[in-house]
Amino acid sequence: MGVDQRFKSDCEMRTLTDDETKAVFEKLAKFIGTNIKFLIDREDEPHVFRLIKSRVFYMSETQMKLASNFGADTIISVGICVGKFTKTGKFRLGVSAIELIAKFAKAKVWVKHGGEQSFVYGNHIVKAHIGRMTENVGQYEGVVVMTMDDIPLGFGITAKASFDIPNLEPTGLAILNQADAGEYLRTEDAD
């Protein structure tokens, strides 16, 4: 089934296909690693991933059962929107999943107060803005960006390994912005 067909015909809530599940889990694994098992095997209540239009939602089974009582055209959101599939079929994590990702993240970066605004405006993080960072993070690994007060701002990809960052110039790129809290203001109206 082609990408265009899938999104034109599926306006109702449905289970992810094997390929879709693989794409979602691979993207989540970049940020939470093996902690992905805690999303599925929860002690409180089983949770599931469901596709509504092109967006992937993470919800409890109770929420899923309640939502199935509504028509496809009336459901806007259920649970947490983890991300969406692009028109080309690639999965893109959304900033709305930041609380979920931050809880299980394997690597974090804490940004100084002066760098918070720059990051939520969509800019990358330079060395001068890093307050502290999880040790032993490799190059191009996913990290959750936090304020110094432990409030998640978004997530990104390391431009350099954590042991190389202290050797950077103060204006050298350390973290590449993937999604941030300011994204709501910049792009949600475009959808």
Contacts in CASP RR format, 6 or more apart in sequence:
PFRMAT RR
TARGET T0000
AUTHOR 0000-0000-0000
METHOD contacts of the structure
MODEL  1
MGVDQRFKSDCEMRTLTDDETKAVFEKLAKFIGTNIKFLIDREDEPHVFR
LIKSRVFYMSETQMKLASNFGADTIISVGICVGKFTKTGKFRLGVSAIEL
IAKFAKAKVWVKHGGEQSFVYGNHIVKAHIGRMTENVGQYEGVVVMTMDD
IPLGFGITAKASFDIPNLEPTGLAILNQADAGEYLRTEDAD
3 85 0 8 1.000
3 87 0 8 1.000
3 88 0 8 1.000
3 89 0 8 1.000
4 87 0 8 1.000
7 53 0 8 1.000
7 54 0 8 1.000
7 85 0 8 1.000
7 87 0 8 1.000
10 51 0 8 1.000
10 53 0 8 1.000
11 52 0 8 1.000
11 53 0 8 1.000
11 72 0 8 1.000
11 73 0 8 1.000
12 52 0 8 1.000
12 71 0 8 1.000
12 72 0 8 1.000
13 50 0 8 1.000
13 51 0 8 1.000
13 52 0 8 1.000
13 57 0 8 1.000
13 64 0 8 1.000
13 67 0 8 1.000
13 68 0 8 1.000
13 72 0 8 1.000
13 75 0 8 1.000
13 78 0 8 1.000
14 50 0 8 1.000
14 51 0 8 1.000
15 48 0 8 1.000
15 50 0 8 1.000
15 51 0 8 1.000
16 24 0 8 1.000
16 49 0 8 1.000
16 50 0 8 1.000
16 51 0 8 1.000
16 56 0 8 1.000
20 51 0 8 1.000
20 56 0 8 1.000
20 85 0 8 1.000
20 91 0 8 1.000
21 49 0 8 1.000
23 85 0 8 1.000
23 89 0 8 1.000
23 90 0 8 1.000
23 91 0 8 1.000
24 49 0 8 1.000
24 56 0 8 1.000
24 82 0 8 1.000
24 91 0 8 1.000
25 36 0 8 1.000
26 91 0 8 1.000
27 91 0 8 1.000
27 92 0 8 1.000
27 93 0 8 1.000
28 36 0 8 1.000
28 39 0 8 1.000
28 82 0 8 1.000
28 93 0 8 1.000
28 101 0 8 1.000
29 36 0 8 1.000
30 141 0 8 1.000
30 142 0 8 1.000
30 157 0 8 1.000
31 93 0 8 1.000
31 101 0 8 1.000
31 105 0 8 1.000
31 106 0 8 1.000
31 107 0 8 1.000
31 142 0 8 1.000
31 143 0 8 1.000
31 144 0 8 1.000
31 155 0 8 1.000
32 39 0 8 1.000
32 101 0 8 1.000
32 104 0 8 1.000
32 105 0 8 1.000
32 106 0 8 1.000
33 104 0 8 1.000
33 106 0 8 1.000
35 104 0 8 1.000
35 105 0 8 1.000
35 106 0 8 1.000
36 104 0 8 1.000
38 104 0 8 1.000
39 47 0 8 1.000
39 58 0 8 1.000
39 100 0 8 1.000
39 104 0 8 1.000
40 46 0 8 1.000
40 47 0 8 1.000
45 60 0 8 1.000
45 61 0 8 1.000
45 62 0 8 1.000
46 60 0 8 1.000
46 61 0 8 1.000
47 58 0 8 1.000
47 59 0 8 1.000
47 60 0 8 1.000
47 61 0 8 1.000
48 58 0 8 1.000
48 59 0 8 1.000
48 60 0 8 1.000
48 61 0 8 1.000
48 64 0 8 1.000
49 56 0 8 1.000
49 57 0 8 1.000
49 58 0 8 1.000
49 82 0 8 1.000
50 56 0 8 1.000
50 57 0 8 1.000
50 59 0 8 1.000
50 64 0 8 1.000
50 78 0 8 1.000
51 57 0 8 1.000
51 85 0 8 1.000
52 72 0 8 1.000
52 75 0 8 1.000
52 77 0 8 1.000
52 78 0 8 1.000
54 84 0 8 1.000
54 85 0 8 1.000
54 86 0 8 1.000
55 77 0 8 1.000
55 81 0 8 1.000
55 83 0 8 1.000
55 84 0 8 1.000
55 85 0 8 1.000
56 81 0 8 1.000
56 82 0 8 1.000
56 83 0 8 1.000
56 84 0 8 1.000
56 85 0 8 1.000
56 91 0 8 1.000
57 77 0 8 1.000
57 78 0 8 1.000
57 79 0 8 1.000
57 80 0 8 1.000
57 81 0 8 1.000
57 82 0 8 1.000
58 79 0 8 1.000
58 80 0 8 1.000
58 82 0 8 1.000
58 97 0 8 1.000
58 100 0 8 1.000
59 67 0 8 1.000
59 78 0 8 1.000
59 79 0 8 1.000
59 80 0 8 1.000
60 79 0 8 1.000
63 78 0 8 1.000
63 79 0 8 1.000
64 78 0 8 1.000
67 75 0 8 1.000
67 78 0 8 1.000
80 96 0 8 1.000
80 97 0 8 1.000
80 99 0 8 1.000
80 100 0 8 1.000
81 94 0 8 1.000
81 96 0 8 1.000
81 97 0 8 1.000
82 93 0 8 1.000
82 94 0 8 1.000
82 96 0 8 1.000
82 97 0 8 1.000
82 100 0 8 1.000
83 91 0 8 1.000
83 92 0 8 1.000
83 93 0 8 1.000
83 94 0 8 1.000
83 96 0 8 1.000
83 97 0 8 1.000
84 91 0 8 1.000
84 92 0 8 1.000
84 94 0 8 1.000
85 91 0 8 1.000
85 92 0 8 1.000
86 92 0 8 1.000
93 101 0 8 1.000
93 155 0 8 1.000
93 178 0 8 1.000
93 179 0 8 1.000
94 179 0 8 1.000
94 183 0 8 1.000
95 154 0 8 1.000
95 155 0 8 1.000
95 179 0 8 1.000
95 180 0 8 1.000
95 181 0 8 1.000
95 182 0 8 1.000
95 183 0 8 1.000
95 184 0 8 1.000
98 144 0 8 1.000
98 152 0 8 1.000
98 153 0 8 1.000
98 154 0 8 1.000
98 155 0 8 1.000
98 179 0 8 1.000
98 181 0 8 1.000
99 152 0 8 1.000
101 144 0 8 1.000
101 152 0 8 1.000
101 155 0 8 1.000
102 108 0 8 1.000
102 144 0 8 1.000
102 146 0 8 1.000
102 152 0 8 1.000
105 143 0 8 1.000
105 144 0 8 1.000
105 155 0 8 1.000
106 134 0 8 1.000
107 133 0 8 1.000
107 134 0 8 1.000
107 137 0 8 1.000
107 141 0 8 1.000
107 142 0 8 1.000
107 143 0 8 1.000
107 144 0 8 1.000
107 158 0 8 1.000
108 133 0 8 1.000
108 134 0 8 1.000
108 143 0 8 1.000
108 144 0 8 1.000
108 145 0 8 1.000
108 146 0 8 1.000
109 125 0 8 1.000
109 130 0 8 1.000
109 131 0 8 1.000
109 132 0 8 1.000
109 133 0 8 1.000
109 134 0 8 1.000
109 143 0 8 1.000
109 144 0 8 1.000
109 145 0 8 1.000
109 146 0 8 1.000
109 174 0 8 1.000
109 175 0 8 1.000
110 130 0 8 1.000
110 131 0 8 1.000
110 132 0 8 1.000
110 133 0 8 1.000
110 146 0 8 1.000
110 147 0 8 1.000
110 148 0 8 1.000
110 150 0 8 1.000
111 119 0 8 1.000
111 125 0 8 1.000
111 129 0 8 1.000
111 130 0 8 1.000
111 131 0 8 1.000
111 145 0 8 1.000
111 146 0 8 1.000
111 147 0 8 1.000
111 148 0 8 1.000
111 153 0 8 1.000
112 128 0 8 1.000
112 129 0 8 1.000
112 130 0 8 1.000
112 131 0 8 1.000
112 148 0 8 1.000
113 147 0 8 1.000
113 148 0 8 1.000
114 129 0 8 1.000
115 125 0 8 1.000
115 129 0 8 1.000
116 147 0 8 1.000
116 153 0 8 1.000
118 125 0 8 1.000
118 129 0 8 1.000
119 125 0 8 1.000
119 129 0 8 1.000
119 145 0 8 1.000
119 153 0 8 1.000
119 154 0 8 1.000
119 177 0 8 1.000
119 180 0 8 1.000
120 153 0 8 1.000
120 180 0 8 1.000
120 181 0 8 1.000
120 182 0 8 1.000
121 182 0 8 1.000
122 177 0 8 1.000
122 180 0 8 1.000
122 182 0 8 1.000
122 183 0 8 1.000
122 186 0 8 1.000
123 177 0 8 1.000
124 159 0 8 1.000
124 173 0 8 1.000
124 174 0 8 1.000
124 175 0 8 1.000
124 176 0 8 1.000
124 177 0 8 1.000
125 145 0 8 1.000
125 173 0 8 1.000
125 174 0 8 1.000
125 175 0 8 1.000
125 177 0 8 1.000
126 170 0 8 1.000
126 171 0 8 1.000
126 172 0 8 1.000
126 173 0 8 1.000
126 174 0 8 1.000
127 165 0 8 1.000
127 166 0 8 1.000
127 168 0 8 1.000
127 169 0 8 1.000
127 170 0 8 1.000
127 171 0 8 1.000
127 172 0 8 1.000
127 174 0 8 1.000
128 170 0 8 1.000
128 171 0 8 1.000
129 174 0 8 1.000
130 165 0 8 1.000
130 174 0 8 1.000
130 175 0 8 1.000
131 148 0 8 1.000
133 143 0 8 1.000
133 162 0 8 1.000
133 165 0 8 1.000
134 143 0 8 1.000
134 162 0 8 1.000
135 162 0 8 1.000
136 162 0 8 1.000
136 163 0 8 1.000
137 143 0 8 1.000
137 158 0 8 1.000
137 161 0 8 1.000
137 162 0 8 1.000
138 158 0 8 1.000
138 161 0 8 1.000
138 162 0 8 1.000
139 158 0 8 1.000
139 159 0 8 1.000
139 160 0 8 1.000
139 161 0 8 1.000
139 164 0 8 1.000
140 157 0 8 1.000
140 158 0 8 1.000
140 159 0 8 1.000
141 157 0 8 1.000
141 158 0 8 1.000
142 155 0 8 1.000
142 156 0 8 1.000
142 157 0 8 1.000
142 158 0 8 1.000
142 178 0 8 1.000
143 155 0 8 1.000
143 156 0 8 1.000
143 157 0 8 1.000
143 158 0 8 1.000
143 175 0 8 1.000
144 152 0 8 1.000
144 154 0 8 1.000
144 155 0 8 1.000
144 156 0 8 1.000
145 152 0 8 1.000
145 153 0 8 1.000
145 154 0 8 1.000
145 155 0 8 1.000
145 156 0 8 1.000
145 175 0 8 1.000
145 180 0 8 1.000
146 152 0 8 1.000
146 153 0 8 1.000
147 153 0 8 1.000
153 180 0 8 1.000
153 181 0 8 1.000
154 178 0 8 1.000
154 179 0 8 1.000
154 180 0 8 1.000
154 181 0 8 1.000
155 178 0 8 1.000
155 179 0 8 1.000
156 175 0 8 1.000
156 176 0 8 1.000
156 177 0 8 1.000
156 178 0 8 1.000
156 179 0 8 1.000
157 175 0 8 1.000
157 176 0 8 1.000
157 178 0 8 1.000
158 165 0 8 1.000
158 174 0 8 1.000
158 175 0 8 1.000
158 176 0 8 1.000
159 173 0 8 1.000
159 174 0 8 1.000
159 175 0 8 1.000
159 176 0 8 1.000
160 168 0 8 1.000
160 173 0 8 1.000
160 174 0 8 1.000
165 174 0 8 1.000
168 174 0 8 1.000
END
